[in-house]
């Protein structure tokens, strides 16, 4: 459990810096499956890399990402985030989301994000 506490702490530190690409490369398993709400899951690190780059291209200004609550269990972590950035199409985005991570071999193997449609 101690290793998982360190891993999620390091991951969260990078998210707070706006270093999403580094998070993907350092902390996500090659077989990662990500999903936002009930959208179609994105399978594999390469596919997730493409989706992430597309999303990052739409962000004009990263303002902040702040973890509000962190929960750690057996090979699972949950983080409630407050996110704030300026999107080139949607404008100002300020919302909370919960990231649920399943871990395997010290890396995130599955990520599900729960967030509203604001």
C-alpha positions as CSV (number, residue, x, y, z in Angstrom):
1,X,0.0,0.0,0.0
2,X,2.9,2.3,0.7
3,X,4.1,2.1,-2.9
4,X,0.6,3.0,-4.1
5,X,0.5,6.0,-1.8
6,X,3.8,7.2,-3.3
7,X,2.7,6.5,-6.9
8,X,-0.6,8.3,-6.7
9,X,1.1,11.2,-4.9
10,X,3.7,11.5,-7.7
11,X,0.9,11.2,-10.4
12,X,-1.2,13.9,-8.7
13,X,1.9,16.2,-8.5
14,X,2.3,16.0,-12.3
15,X,-1.4,16.6,-12.9
16,X,-1.3,19.7,-10.7
17,X,1.6,21.0,-12.9
18,X,-0.5,20.4,-16.1
19,X,1.9,17.6,-17.2
20,X,-0.7,15.3,-18.6
21,X,1.6,13.8,-21.2
22,X,4.2,12.9,-18.6
23,X,1.5,11.3,-16.5
24,X,0.5,9.0,-19.4
25,X,4.0,8.0,-20.1
26,X,5.2,7.4,-16.5
27,X,2.1,6.1,-14.8
28,X,-0.1,4.4,-17.4
29,X,0.2,0.7,-18.4
30,X,0.7,-0.1,-22.1
31,X,-2.7,-1.9,-21.9
32,X,-4.5,1.1,-20.3
33,X,-8.2,1.4,-20.7
34,X,-9.7,4.8,-20.1
35,X,-13.3,5.9,-20.1
36,X,-15.1,9.2,-19.4
37,X,-18.6,8.6,-17.8
38,X,-20.3,6.1,-20.1
39,X,-18.5,7.0,-23.3
40,X,-16.8,4.3,-25.3
41,X,-13.6,3.2,-23.6
42,X,-10.2,4.0,-25.2
43,X,-8.0,0.9,-25.4
44,X,-4.2,1.0,-25.2
45,X,-1.5,3.6,-24.5
46,X,-1.1,4.6,-28.2
47,X,-4.8,5.3,-28.6
48,X,-4.9,7.2,-25.4
49,X,-1.9,9.2,-26.4
50,X,-3.7,10.3,-29.6
51,X,-6.9,11.3,-27.6
52,X,-4.8,13.2,-25.0
53,X,-3.0,15.2,-27.7
54,X,-6.3,16.1,-29.3
55,X,-7.7,17.2,-26.0
56,X,-4.6,19.2,-25.1
57,X,-4.7,21.0,-28.4
58,X,-8.1,22.4,-27.4
59,X,-6.8,23.9,-24.1
60,X,-5.8,27.5,-24.5
61,X,-4.8,28.1,-20.9
62,X,-4.3,25.6,-18.0
63,X,-5.2,27.4,-14.8
64,X,-5.3,24.7,-12.1
65,X,-5.9,21.2,-11.1
66,X,-6.3,20.5,-7.4
67,X,-6.9,17.2,-5.7
68,X,-9.8,17.6,-3.1
69,X,-9.9,14.1,-1.8
70,X,-7.7,11.0,-2.3
71,X,-8.8,7.4,-1.4
72,X,-6.5,4.4,-1.6
73,X,-7.4,0.8,-1.4
74,X,-6.1,-2.6,-2.6
75,X,-4.7,-1.7,-6.1
76,X,-7.2,1.1,-6.5
77,X,-7.1,4.9,-6.0
78,X,-9.8,7.5,-6.3
79,X,-9.1,11.2,-6.6
80,X,-11.7,14.0,-6.6
81,X,-10.3,16.9,-8.6
82,X,-11.2,20.5,-9.1
83,X,-10.2,21.4,-12.7
84,X,-9.9,24.9,-14.2
85,X,-8.8,25.7,-17.7
86,X,-9.8,27.7,-20.8
87,X,-11.0,25.6,-23.7
88,X,-10.9,27.0,-27.3
89,X,-14.4,25.9,-28.1
90,X,-16.1,25.6,-24.7
91,X,-14.6,28.6,-23.0
92,X,-13.9,28.7,-19.3
93,X,-14.1,25.2,-17.8
94,X,-14.3,25.0,-14.0
95,X,-15.7,21.7,-12.5
96,X,-15.0,18.7,-10.3
97,X,-14.4,15.1,-11.5
98,X,-13.5,11.9,-9.8
99,X,-10.8,9.7,-11.3
100,X,-10.9,6.0,-10.4
101,X,-7.7,4.1,-11.1
102,X,-7.1,0.4,-11.0
103,X,-3.4,-0.4,-10.7
104,X,-1.3,-3.4,-11.9
105,X,2.5,-3.7,-11.8
106,X,2.8,-0.2,-10.4
107,X,0.9,1.4,-13.3
108,X,-2.7,2.5,-14.0
109,X,-4.3,-0.3,-16.0
110,X,-7.8,1.2,-16.0
111,X,-9.1,4.7,-15.5
112,X,-12.7,5.9,-15.3
113,X,-13.5,9.6,-15.0
114,X,-16.8,10.7,-13.6
115,X,-17.7,14.3,-14.4
116,X,-20.7,16.4,-15.3
117,X,-21.4,18.0,-18.7
118,X,-20.6,21.6,-17.6
